[in-house]
């Protein structure tokens, strides 16, 4: 039986019920499209749905939230928080590696490529970064 034959066999009240169901399903699909593809703005107030019941008549009359007892409270113990280190501030172990003078130390100065070809009078040194690294050389 084709759809045309099924539609011809329907009574008028069945047709009305199908039209109402179709309109409801279209409304649901549009709502889902807005949720997926629409703007997400919580400030936007929606118009009240005519099919949604109101809670205004369900609340007891004369109930004032100010008359209710206050919510129970809980005392929280205090604690001490460690201070954050400032960026660039060296801690006690970062200043040196802790070796004695018998350990050989090699100083490698890296030139700044932006200063290539300039004399010391043409620029001013505003800072210096010192990094200590421990390296192991293979035995000869």
BELMODA-V829648 format. One line per field, one symbol per residue. ss: DSSP state (a for helix, b for strand, c for the rest). phi: phi as a letter, one per 30 degrees, with the letter a starting at -180 (. if undefined). psi: psi as a letter, one per 30 degrees, with the letter a starting at -180 (. if undefined). A space follows every 10 residues. Layout:
ss: ???
phi: ???
psi: ???
//
This chain:
ss: ccaaaaaaac caaaaaaaaa aaaaaaaaaa aaaaaaaccc cccccccccc cccccccccc ccccaaaccc cccccccccc cccccccccc cccccccccc cccccccccc ccaaacccca aacccccccc cccccccccc
phi: .ddddddddd dddddddddd dddddddddd ddddddcddc bdddcddddd dddccddddd didcdddddd ddcbdcddbc cddddddjdd ddcddbdicd ddddbccccc ddddcdjcdd ddbbdcabcc bcbcbccddd
psi: kleeeeeffk leeeeeeeee eeeeeeeeee eeeeeeflki jffjklkkkf fklkgeffkk kgjkfffkll kklkkkkllk kkkkkkkfkk afffelfgla ffkkkkkjkk lkffgkfklf fflkkflkkk kkkklkkkk.
//
